[in-house]
Amino acid sequence: MSTDNQAAGNRMTGAEIVLKALKDNGVEHIFGYPGGAVLPIYDEIFQQDDIKHILVRHEQGAGHAAEGYARSTGKVGVMLVTSGPGATNAVTPLQDALMDSIPLVCLTGQVPTSLIGSDAFQECDTVGITRPCTKHNWLVKDVNELAAVIHEAFRIAQSGRPGPVVVDIPKDVQFATGTYTPPADYPVQKSYQPKIQGDLNQIHAAIELMASARRPVIYSGGGVVNSGPEASKLLRELVELTDFPITSTLMGLGAYPASGKNWLKMLGMHGSYEANMAMHDCDVMVCIGARFDDRITGRLNAFSPNSKKIHIDIDPSSINKNVRVDIGIRGDVGHVLEDMVRLWRALPKRPEKNRLEDWWSDIARWRARNSFAYTRNSDVIMPQYALERLFAHTKDRDTYITTEVGQHQMWAAQFFGFEQPNRWMTSGGLGTMGYGLPAALGVQIAHPDSLVIDIAGDASIQMCIQEMSTAIQYDAPIKIFIMNNQYMGMVRQWQQLLHGNRLSHSYTEAMPDFVKLAEAYGAVGLRCEKPEHLDDTILEMIEVKKPVIFDCRVANLANCFPMIPSGKAHNEMLLPDEATDEAVANAIDAKGRALV
């Protein structure tokens, strides 16, 4: 083909450029909702079959569905929304993705360039609004730059610390004709070049410190999952070589198998006693792909007071941000772990594993406390029991779990044992109620033959319940397992423990009939109220080949323990058998205010 003919072949409208760029970046599904400012793009979607569009019922649902899709596949999630309220409804999932490092490309329509700034119908300053909740964003005013911007958006979303980006496209740019630039030909922005390899001198120093440790612990996070399956394999290899105990944040579950002998379970506010005590008493802490957030550290000036700290993170702004560390290693955790494994194997003298015997004895004593224990009840379903039985019936299946936010989320993290990464989708940093159902939809679209379950609360599920309609339309047989205690459970728990049991607006008095609601959508509704019926009803939910809402009636006032009260250190946890009135009172200052 001549150069002139090739150039002619690359001439297309802005809307055609969008679809071509998405296809060339490997996109197979997009989640969206049409509106006037994106109708040219929707017209092109109608005329092609390469990319499947999933019509959600609210733009927030599009974002969370794209997050679930991205988190479960390792690919970039894509959402498409119109201008004005379409873009503003996308802000919550954008911020959610930013905090949890989920790669998203959000395409937004905009009013024609001639109307920008005139307060036109459905106009808003999308770039200004989304600047704080994205890695980067663009307003594209020249159709000839559109393809390059979209390619760059995908590169930025998935490289370095993953996150969301926004491409705002005025309607006249979608109609205009320009030249399409293939991915191989677009000019990469030199100002954004994430550092992948860690500094070898720092890695050597880390290995030397680890080799001398007597009470070490590995603290892993979502960065290991984000780095890809090879990073999880290398993490497991490092644990095997060093015999170090390992714990994980909420977002890091599955990177190390829950059945592994070195597993301490999750740490943090509702983490295990052994994980939090190990973090408090360790002499060397190896933080891999985590960010020392407040739900992990507790009171900062009492956090792991006698340890040397190593921090591995691809985001340089995370190192020394919340906690000062002794060795900071900037780089992709997969590459850094590869170097660490190699250098540990190359040590001139392998450290004696028996030097850790006393440390493992301490850990065994902490494990014996069985901090996730609860009291069974033959008359009512305890929430912990519900999740134990759900896990028992799903652990040997091809299962993906999403959650909403609240007590049920913490219990799910405690009682589900994840053996592989990318099987656990939850809102960690932002704590977004309503995340789980649309996220499950995105996971199911990506894995149509897998079992996808959203573990939900009766309050949180109502935030994005309308996406059940989407699940019906696209034959996505998601299972919504509602742990129905008729309260905003975590809000009620904090009100009980820290606000004198003044339950201000945390009880839901107008609860829908979830079985009838499921049937109204065309889904299957199930209800269980007695422990003896739970197993059979769970199996019925699993076997149904349609979307299901399972109304599991659990104990109304059960609390989620262990718990590190606000302002307390890791070694000041409230355990289930210690959560007395006196212990709770110690979490309150003399004036009755919650400690912060």
LOSEDO-516638 format. One record per atom (N, C-alpha, C): residue in one letter; x, z, y. Coordinates in steps of 0.05 Angstrom, whole numbers, plus 5000, padded with zeros to 4 digits. Atoms other than C-alpha are relative to their C-alpha. Layout:
BEGIN
aXZY/...
//
This chain:
BEGIN
m501750004976/m500050005000/m501850005025/s498450014976/s502749815068/s499550265016/t500349764983/t503850355121/t497449995016/d502450024985/d498150075162/d497550064983/n502349955018/n493350085102/n499950294993/q500049715007/q495650785083/q499050175023/a501049854977/a494451025154/a496949975003/a502950044999/a487550705152/a498650164980/g501249845021/g486151055087/g499950295007/n499949724992/n487851715120/n498250065024/r501849964977/r482851605177/r497350104989/m502549895009/m476752035168/m498950195021/t501149814981/t472052495205/t501150284995/g499149725004/g473653225216/g498750134977/a501349885023/a468453425165/a501249904974/e498750115024/e471552955114/e502850124996/i497449885001/i478353245131/i499950284988/v500349735011/v475853945116/v499850004970/l500450015029/l473453755046/l502549904986/k497550105012/k479753355032/k502150214999/a497949794999/a484253925054/a499450224980/l500749805020/l480354425011/l500749904972/k499550115027/k480853974950/k503049994995/d497150025004/d488353854961/d501350274998/n499049735004/n489354604964/n498950144976/g500849905026/g486254694896/g497350155000/v502649854999/v479454964918/v498049884982/e502150095018/e473954924866/e497350115008/h502549884992/h468755394896/h500350105028/i500149874974/i466755604966/i497350155002/f502349844996/f461756134986/f499149985029/g500750044973/g457656005047/g497050005006/y502750014990/y451355955089/y499949815023/p500050214980/p449455355131/p498850085027/g501149974973/g447855325205/g500749765017/g499750244984/g447754835262/g502849915005/a497350074993/a455154875278/a501749904977/v498550105023/v457354695207/v498549794984/l501650205015/l452154175188/l501649754993/p498450235009/p457253605188/p501650064975/i498649925025/i461353985136/i498150014977/y502049995022/y455154125095/y499149734991/d500850275007/d453353395098/d502149874981/e497950105018/e460153235067/e500050144973/i500249855026/i459253775014/i497949874983/f502250135015/f452753424994/f500949754987/q499250275009/q456352764984/q502450014981/q497849995019/q461753014936/q499450204978/d500549835023/d462253374869/d502550164992/d497649865008/d469353634867/d500050305005/i500149724992/i467954294902/i497250094999/k502749895003/k462054724884/k499550215021/h500849814979/h458555094940/h498050204989/i501749795009/i455355764925/i498550105025/l501749924978/l449555904973/l499350304998/v500649714999/v449456654989/v497650045017/r502349934984/r443957025025/r500750135027/h499049874976/h448257345079/h503049955001/e497150074997/e455157185107/e501850224990/q498349785011/q457757875088/q500249964970/g499950065029/g455957695016/g501949784994/a498150225004/a459957045023/a502850114999/g497349904999/g466157435043/g500750174976/h499449835022/h465657964989/h500149844974/a499850175023/a464257434937/a502649854998/a497450134999/a470357054959/a502350204994/e498049805007/e474357704954/e500050054970/g500149965029/g471957824883/g501249774985/y498950245012/y473657114865/y503050005002/a497150014996/a480657174895/a501450224984/r498749775014/r482157864866/r500149964970/s500150035029/s480157664796/s501649764990/t498650245009/t483756994795/t502949975011/g497450034987/g489857074841/g500049765018/k500250234982/k487456464880/k499050095027/v501149944974/v485256424952/v496949974999/g502950034997/g477856564964/g499349865025/v500750174977/v474256095012/v497150065007/m502749964991/m468156235054/m499549815024/l500850194979/l464355775102/l497550105014/v502349884985/v459856045157/v499749855027/t500550144975/t456755785221/t501050175023/s499149874976/s458155995293/s498450255006/g501649774991/g455756625328/g499650214979/p500649795020/p452257095280/p501249954973/g498750065025/g455156725221/g502950115000/a497349904998/a462156895245/a500150315002/t499949714997/t460557605266/t499250154975/n500649885026/n457357755199/n502349994980/a497650025018/a463957555167/a502150205007/v497949814992/v467858095204/v500550224980/t499649785019/t466658645153/t501649914976/p498350085022/p469358255093/p502849925009/l497350074990/l475157995136/l501750255003/q498649754997/q477158705154/q500550134972/d499749905027/d476058915081/d502449874986/a497950155013/a480658365057/a502750055013/l497549934987/l485858535110/l501250264990/m499049745008/m486359255089/m500850014970/d499450015029/d486459095014/d501849774992/s498150225005/s491058485021/s498949794980/i501450215016/i486157974992/i500249735015/p499750264986/p487657235008/p497349865003/l502550144994/l481656925042/l500549795022/v500250204978/v480656285083/v497149995008/c502750014989/c474556335127/c499849785020/l500550224982/l472155695159/l497450065015/t502349954983/t467455795218/t499449765017/g500850204980/g463455305258/g500150125028/q499949924972/q463855325333/q498449795016/v501550194982/v459755015390/v502049785009/p498250224990/p462554345417/p501950105021/t497949914982/t468954425456/t499149995030/s500950014973/s465354215520/s498250235008/l501949784994/l460654815514/l501450274996/i498749755004/i465855345497/i500350155026/g499849844976/g465455895548/g497549995017/s502450034984/s458455705572/s497750184990/d502149845013/d454656215530/d497949824987/a501850195013/a451755645490/a498650144976/f501449885023/f446855775433/f501850054976/q498449925023/q450156145376/q503149975006/e497149994993/e456856175413/e501050285000/c498649754996/c461656745407/c503049944999/d497150044999/d469156825417/d501150084972/t499249945028/t470756785342/t502950074998/v497149945002/v478256765352/v500650285011/g499549744988/g478057375398/g498950224982/i501249795016/i473357765353/i501550054974/t498749975026/t477257625289/t503050045001/r497149974998/r484257695317/r501050264987/p499049755012/p484858435296/p499550034970/c500749975028/c481958325227/c500949774983/t498950215015/t485957725204/t503050005002/k497250054997/k493157545190/k500649805023/h499750204978/h492356945237/h497349865002/n502450164997/n486856515265/n500549775019/w499750244984/w486055845299/w497349905011/l502250164989/l481155475344/l501149715002/v499050275002/v482154735327/v498549825019/k501350174980/k480654285387/k500749704997/d499250275005/d484153655362/d499749934971/v500650075028/v481653315299/v502549934985/n497550095013/n488653045285/n501750244991/e498649765008/e491153765278/e498650164978/l501749845018/l485653995232/l501150044972/a498949985027/a488753835165/a502450184998/a497649835000/a495454155182/a499350295003/v500849724996/v491954785206/v498850114975/i501249905025/i487954845142/i502150054979/h497849965019/h494154745099/h501650265007/e498649764992/e497755275140/e498450254995/a501749775005/a491855735134/a500250104971/f499749935028/f492355715058/f502850124994/r497349895004/r499955835061/r500150295010/i499849744988/i499256435106/i498250204984/a501849815014/a493356735068/a501250104974/q499149925027/q496956745001/q502950084998/s497149935001/s504256855020/s500550265014/g499449744989/g507757485041/g498050214991/r502249825007/r502758055042/r497449845003/p502450174998/p496257675026/p498050125019/g502149904982/g490457715073/g498249775010/p502050204991/p484857355109/p501049845025/v499550164976/v485456785160/v497449875007/v502450144991/v480156435202/v500849745013/v499750264987/v479755705222/v497349935013/d502450054985/d474655595277/d499949715009/i500050294997/i472354875281/i497549925017/p502350094983/p467954615340/p498649774987/k501750215013/k462254155320/k500949725007/d499150274993/d464953555359/d502549934985/v497650065016/v471553615322/v499349924972/q500950085026/q467753565257/q498949724999/f501150274998/f464452925280/f502249795007/a497950184990/a470852625311/a501649884977/t498450145020/t475252135272/t503050055007/g497249954997/g482552295261/g501649934975/t498350065022/t488352235214/t500550244982/y499649785019/y488952655151/y502950024993/t497249955008/t495652975138/t500150144973/p499949885026/p497053115064/p501750265001/p498549745000/p499753815045/p503049965001/a497150045001/a506653525031/a501249925026/d499050114976/d507253235100/d499650175025/y500649844976/y504853785146/y502450175008/p497749844991/p510054155188/p499550304997/v500349715005/v510854865163/v501050155025/q499349844977/q511055375219/q502450184992/k497649865006/k518155655218/k499950305009/s500249734990/s515856285254/s498950194979/y501049835021/y512456535191/y501349924974/q498550045024/q517356575133/q500450274986/p499849735013/p516057195090/p502550034983/k497649945016/k522157515059/k499250074972/i500849965028/i521457474984/i502050174985/q497949855015/q528157724957/q500750265014/g499249754989/g529958444967/g503050015005/d497249974994/d536658664995/d501450134976/l498849905024/l541258754935/l501550265004/n498649754995/n545259314967/n498050234999/q502049805001/q538859704977/q498950054972/i500949975028/i536559564906/i502150154983/h497849855014/h543359804880/h499750305006/a500249724992/a542460444920/a497650134987/a502449895013/a535460534892/a500550064971/i499549965028/i537860454821/i501850244995/e498249775002/e543460964832/e498450265003/l501649764995/l538461464860/l498150054976/m501849975023/m533561334802/m501650114976/a498449925023/a539161424751/a500750305001/s499349714998/s540662124778/s497650185001/a502449854997/a533462344781/a499550194976/r500849815021/r531062954742/r497050034999/r502949974999/r523862954764/r498849755015/p500850244987/p522262224780/p497049934996/v502650115004/v515561884789/v499849735013/i500650264989/i513461164800/i497250005011/y502650004986/y507761084850/y499549705007/s500550294997/s504960374844/s497449955014/g502450064985/g499760024885/g499049714996/g501250265002/g495759394896/g501949775004/g498050214997/g501959004916/g501149904974/v499150095026/v503958974843/v498049804989/v502150195009/v497358644825/v500149745016/n500050244983/n497758174885/n502449824994/s497650165005/s504757954865/s499749814976/g500550185023/g502057644801/g500650144973/p499849875026/p502057784726/p502950074992/e497249955007/e509657744721/e500950275011/a499249744988/a510358344768/a499050234983/s501049795017/s505958764723/s501650024974/k498350005024/k510158564663/k502650145006/l497549884993/l516458764699/l499750305006/l500549724996/l513459424721/l499950154974/r500149885026/r511859584649/r502750024987/e497350005011/e518859394629/e501750225013/l498549804985/l521859844683/l499250284990/v500949745010/v517660434659/v501150054972/e499049975028/e519760314587/e503050065001/l497149964999/l527160274606/l500750285011/t499349754987/t527160894651/t498750244988/d501749785011/d521861314615/d499050175023/f501149854978/f519361514684/f496950014997/p502949994998/p512161754691/p499049825023/i501050184980/i507761284731/i497150065006/t502749974990/t501561364773/t499349765017/s500850244985/s497560864814/s497950085021/t502349984980/t493060804875/t497549874987/l502550125008/l485860584868/l500349704997/m499750295001/m487859864882/m502049904979/g498050085019/g493559864832/g499350034971/l500849945028/l489660044770/l500149744983/g499750225019/g491259584711/g502749885000/a497250115000/a498359394732/a501650124977/y498949865024/y500659914681/y497750084983/p502349955017/p496260004620/p499250304999/a501049725002/a491860634618/a500750134974/s499349895026/s493760714545/s503050064998/g497249965002/g501160744561/g500850295000/k499349725004/k504661394543/k501050125026/n499049904975/n507661464613/n497950025022/w502150024980/w501061394649/w499050285008/l501049754989/l499061974694/l497149985012/k502650064988/k492361654715/k500449975031/m500050054971/m490461524788/m500850255015/l499449774983/l493161974843/l498249995025/g501450004975/g490262164910/g497750205001/m502149814994/m484062524937/m498450084975/h501549955025/h480262454871/h501649924975/g498250075022/g486262314827/g500450234980/s499649805021/s488662704766/s501850225009/y498349774994/y491863384769/y503049934994/e497350065007/e498063124733/e501349815019/a498850204981/a499062534780/a500750135026/n499549874974/n498362954843/n502150214999/m497949795002/m502663524818/m502849864996/a497550145003/a508063024796/a500949895027/m499350104974/m507862714865/m501150225018/h499349784983/h508463394898/h502850114992/d497649875010/d514163654854/d502449824994/c497950185009/c518263024842/c502550025018/d497650014984/d525462954865/d500749715009/v499750284992/v525462184868/v497349864996/m502550155001/m519261774884/m500649705005/v499650284997/v519261024874/v497349875006/c502550124991/c513560714914/c500249704999/i499950285005/i512160004892/i497449875008/g502350154992/g507259584931/g497650175008/a502149824990/a503360164961/a500850075029/r499549974971/r502760405033/r499750285011/f500149724991/f502361165035/f497650055018/d502349954984/d495261175061/d499150294998/d500849724998/d491761825078/d498650114976/r501349915025/r487661855014/r501950064978/i497949945019/i494161874976/i501750235008/t498049804991/t498562325018/t498850275004/g501049744991/g493762875038/g501450085026/r498649914975/r497063305092/r502849905000/l497450144999/l503162905113/l502450184999/n497649834998/n507763485129/n500350174974/a499749875026/a506463755058/a500249804977/f500050215020/f506963095022/f502849984987/s497650035016/s512263094966/s502450105016/p498149894980/p516663565008/p502949994992/n497249985009/n522963564965/n501049754986/s499250245014/s523562844943/s501649805018/k498950244988/k527962254960/k498049774994/k502150205003/k523361664971/k501249715003/i499450295001/i524360924954/i497449855005/h502450154994/h519360434983/h500549704999/i499850295004/i518659704960/i497449885010/d502450124989/d513859285001/d500849745014/i499450264987/i513458565026/i499450015029/d500849974972/d510458805091/d501950195014/p498149814988/p516059085135/p498750215017/s501349804983/s511059435180/s499050244984/s501049775017/s508859875121/s502250204994/i497749835006/i515860155110/i500550195024/n499649794979/n516760815149/n497750015020/k502349994982/k509860725180/k498750274999/n501349755003/n506561345152/n501850224989/v498249815012/v512061685112/v502949895002/r497250084998/r519561655126/r501249994972/v498850035027/v523361395065/v503049995003/d497150005000/d530561435045/d501149724995/i499150285006/i531160725018/i497549825002/g502250194997/g526560175043/g501049724991/i499350275011/i526759505006/i497749815007/r502050194992/r523058935039/r500249754981/g499950235018/g521158384990/g497550004982/d502250025019/d516058134940/d500650194976/v499449805020/v515358684888/v500849874973/g499250135025/g515858184831/g502949935000/h497150064999/h522657944854/h501750255000/v498449754999/v525058644870/v500050134972/l500149885027/l522758904802/l501849854981/e498250165017/e526458334768/e502950095004/d497349904994/d532858554803/d500450284990/m499749725009/m531559284787/m500350024970/v499850005030/v530559154713/v502849904992/r497450115007/r536858724711/r502350205006/l497949814992/l541059244749/l499950254983/w500149765017/w538459824707/w501349944973/r498750085025/r540459444644/r503049985002/a497250044996/a547259314674/a501550255007/l498649754994/l548760044689/l502350054981/p497849965018/p555660214661/p499550224979/k500749795019/k552760834629/k497050055004/r502949964999/r545360874613/r499450305003/p500749724996/p542361534639/p498750124975/e501249875023/e540562024584/e497150075005/k502849954997/k533162054574/k499350294997/n500749725004/n533462774552/n500350175025/r499849864974/r535062964624/r497250045012/l502749994990/l527562864635/l498250184983/e501749845018/e525263344580/e498550215014/d501449784986/d523663924626/d497749885018/w502050134983/w519963444672/w497549924984/w502250085017/w515763174616/w498550244989/s501449755008/s514263884594/s498150105021/d501749924977/d511564044663/d497549825000/i502250195000/i507363414660/i498050054978/a501849945022/a504563594592/a498350245006/r501549774993/r502464264619/r497849935020/w502050084980/w498863934678/w497849834987/r502050175014/r495563424632/r498050184984/a501649825016/a492964004590/a497750125016/r502249904983/r488664214649/r497549834997/n502250195004/n484263604633/n498250005025/s501249974974/s482463534706/s497549825004/f502450174998/f477063004694/f497750124983/a502049885017/a473163484649/a497450055015/y502649944988/y465763604661/y498350134979/t501849865018/t460063984629/t497749814991/r502150175011/r455463574584/r497350145003/n502749904997/n447963654591/n498249834982/s501650155019/s443063464536/s497449905012/d502650084988/d437163394584/d500349795022/v499750194979/v440162974639/v502749854996/i497650165003/i445362414641/i502050085022/m497949944981/m451662664674/m501449735008/p498850264991/p454962104716/p502549944985/q497550045014/q461562204681/q499549904971/y500850085027/y458162134613/y499149715000/a500950284999/a454761494635/a502349805001/l497750184998/l461461184652/l501750014975/e498649995026/e464661434588/e498749814980/r501450175019/r459361084548/r500149705008/l499750284992/l459660454590/l502749894993/f497350095007/f467160424581/f500249964970/a499850025029/a466460544506/a498949744990/h501350245009/h461859944499/h501249745012/t499050244987/t465859474544/t503049974997/k497150014999/k473259634533/k501249794982/d498950205018/d474059144476/d498849725005/r501250254993/r470358584511/r501649885024/d498850144978/d472658074563/d498550095026/t501649864979/t470358534620/t501550015026/y499149964973/y471258534695/y498150215013/i501649794987/i468959134736/i500349985030/t500049964971/t466959154809/t498650265006/t501549764993/t464359754846/t499049985029/e500749954973/e460659954908/e501950225010/v498349794989/v463460544948/v498550275000/g501149735001/g462261284937/g500950154976/q499249845023/q462361794881/q500349834975/h499950175024/h460861264828/h502749844999/q497550154998/q467060884852/q502350174989/m497949825009/m471561484841/m499850074970/w500449955028/w468461654774/w500849764983/a499350245015/a469360934752/a503149984998/a497150005001/a476760974771/a501150214981/q499149785018/q477361624732/q499549944971/f500850025028/f473761424668/f500349734988/f499450265012/f475260684660/f503049984997/g497150055005/g482060534629/g500649715000/f499550284998/f484559864652/f502749934988/e497650085014/e489759524608/e501449775013/q498850244988/q490958904650/q499350005030/p500750034971/p491258734725/p497749805004/n502050194992/n485858344761/n497350044986/r502649945013/r480158674721/r498450205016/w501349784985/w478359184774/w499949915029/m500550094973/m475258974840/m498550225015/t501349794985/t473659514891/t501049995029/s499249994972/s473859634966/s501650265004/g498349774998/g479760104976/g500350105029/g499349914973/g482160135048/g497650035019/l502349984981/l475659995086/l497750164989/g502249855012/g470960325036/g497349885007/t502350154991/t465559805045/t497650024981/m502450005015/m458759985018/m498849715000/g501150275003/g455459344992/g502049804989/y497950185010/y461959044967/y499549904972/g499950045029/g460659084892/g498349774990/l501850215011/l454658624881/l501049725006/p498950264995/p457258014918/p502749954988/a497450035013/a464258144891/a499649934971/a500650075028/a461358134820/a499149714998/l500950285000/l457957474837/l502549815001/g497650164999/g464757184858/g501650004975/v498549985026/v468057434795/v498649844978/q501550145020/q462557154752/q500249705003/i499650284995/i463056474785/i502749904990/a497250075009/a470556474770/a500350024970/h499749945029/h469656734699/h497249994987/p502850025008/p462856464675/p499350124973/d500549915027/d463656694603/d500750294996/s499249725002/s466057404618/s497850195007/l501949794993/l462258054623/l500950125027/v499349904974/v462058254696/v497950225008/i501749784995/i459258934715/i500750125027/d499749854975/d458159234784/d499150284996/i500849725001/i458259994780/i499250085028/a501149964973/a453860194838/a498750275003/g501649774993/g450460764873/g497349905011/d502750084991/d443060754892/d499949945030/a499950064972/a444760754966/a501649755006/s498250224995/s450560274966/s498949734991/i501050255011/i447159754924/i498049865018/q502050124982/q441859654977/q501149865024/m498750134977/m446959415028/m500049704997/c499950295004/c447458714997/c498449924976/i501750055024/i441858724945/i499049715000/q501150274999/q439558034969/q501649804984/e498450195015/e445357714932/e499149984971/m501150055027/m441457814867/m498649734999/s501250264999/s437757194889/s502149784995/t497950205005/t444356814890/t500850004971/a499349995029/a446057064820/a497949854983/i502150145014/i439356804796/i500349705003/q499850294995/q440256124829/q502249874985/y497750125013/y447056014798/y500550104972/d499849915028/d445656314730/d502550174995/a497749825002/a450956844741/a499050274989/p501249775013/p449157394691/p501450275005/i498749754993/i452157984729/i498350234992/k501449765007/k450358684708/k500450215022/i499949804979/i448759194762/i499350274988/f500449745013/f449659894733/f499850215022/i500449814978/i446560364785/i500050284989/m500049715007/m448361094778/m498250135021/n502149924981/n441961334812/n499750305001/n500449714996/n442362044838/n498250065024/q501849994977/q437761904897/q501250135025/y498549914977/y443062124946/y502249805007/m497450124993/m448761824985/m502050204990/g498749795014/g452962204936/g502450125013/m497549904988/m459662254970/m499550135027/v500849884975/v456462395037/v498950284995/r501249745007/r452362955005/r502150204991/q497949825009/q458463234971/q501650125023/w498549904977/w462363285036/w498350195017/q501749824984/q456363585071/q499750274986/q500149755015/q455864105016/q502550175003/l497549855001/l463164285015/l501150075027/l498749974974/l465064215088/l498150055023/h501949984978/h458664255129/h497750194993/g501949795004/g455064865103/g497549924984/n502250115016/n450664465055/n497749915017/r502050124982/r446864175114/r499849704993/l500150275011/l444663535080/l498549825020/s501150154978/s443463115142/s499849704992/h500650285005/h440262445123/h501649884977/s498550115023/s443962365057/s498249984975/y501950035021/y437662385014/y498249765006/t501650244996/t433861735004/t497250064989/e502749935008/e426361885003/e498249764993/a501750245005/a423761174998/a501649814982/m498450165019/m427660924937/m498349784988/p501650215013/p425360254910/p500050044970/d500150015029/d423360164838/d501949774992/f498050205005/f429659804816/f499349814977/v500950175022/v426459544752/v498249785011/k501850204988/k420859204791/k501449825019/l498450164981/l425858974843/l501549784985/a498650205016/a429958634789/a498149784991/e502050205010/e423758294761/e499049825023/a500850164977/a421758074831/a502049775005/y497950214996/y428357694836/y500149814977/g499850165023/g427457404767/g502250094981/a498049885018/a432657854735/a498750194981/v501049815020/v431958374680/v500450285011/g499849734991/g430559094699/g499950204976/l499949795021/l432459684654/l500250275013/r499849724990/r431860434663/r500650184977/c499449795020/c434761024626/c500250275014/e500049744988/e433561754640/e501050224981/k499249805020/k435762114576/k502749924987/p497550065012/p442762164546/p499749864973/e500350115027/e440161994476/e499349715000/h500850294998/h437661314500/h502249835013/l498150144983/l443861124540/l501449784985/d498550205014/d447860754487/d498449754994/d501750235007/d442160314465/d499449835025/t500750154976/t440360134537/t502449855011/i497650144992/i447559964554/i500449754984/l499750235018/l447959504494/l498049795006/e502150204993/e441459174514/e500849865026/m499150124975/m444259064584/m502249794995/i497850185005/i450558744556/i499149744986/e500850235016/e446958284508/e498249805015/v501850184985/v441958004559/v501749785014/k498550234989/k444357314583/k499049935028/k501050044972/k441257404653/k501150235017/p499449784982/p442757824714/p498350254993/v501449755007/v440858554701/v500550215021/i499749754984/i439459154745/i499350234981/f500349775018/f440359784703/f499850255018/d500549754984/d437360404737/d500650234982/c499149785017/c441260964704/c499650265016/r500749764985/r438261624728/r502050224991/v497949805006/v443962134732/v499450265015/a500349744987/a444562864753/a500249975030/n500250044971/n442662904826/n502350135016/l498149854983/l447763414851/l502750034988/a497349995011/a453963284809/a502049935021/n497950054981/n460363304849/n502449874986/c497750145011/c466562874840/c502550175004/f497549855001/f472663294821/f501949874981/p498749834980/p478463384824/p499749895028/m500250084973/m478663354899/m502150155017/i498249884981/i484063474951/i498450035026/p501649974975/p480263775010/p501649905024/s498750104975/s481663505079/s502150205010/g497949834989/g488163775107/g501650164980/k498649855020/k490664035041/k502249834986/a497850145014/a496863855000/a499249944971/h500650085028/h497163554930/h499750244981/n500149775018/n498364234898/n497850205008/e502249834992/e492064514931/e497349864992/m502450145009/m486964104891/m497950194992/l502349875012/l480064344875/l499549874973/l500650105026/l479164264800/l497150074992/p502849955007/p472364254765/p499450294994/d500549725007/d473164954738/d500850205022/e499249824978/e475765224805/e498349965025/a501650074976/a470564934853/a497950215006/t501849784994/t467665614869/t499550015030/d500649974971/d464665824936/d502550095015/e497649904986/e471166194951/e502049785004/a498150224998/a475365584936/a499249805022/v501050184980/v470965154979/v500450125028/a499649874974/a471365665035/a502849975011/n497350034992/n478865595035/n500649725013/a499750274988/a477864865057/a498849995028/i501349984974/i474365105120/i501650195018/d498549814982/d477665415181/d498150225009/a501449764992/a475366055213/a497549945016/k502250084983/k470565685259/k497949834985/g501950145016/g467165335202/g500249705002/r499750294997/r469864645218/r501849904978/a498350125021/a472764175167/a502949975011/l497250044992/l480364175169/l500649705000/v499350294998/v483363505188/v503149984998/
//
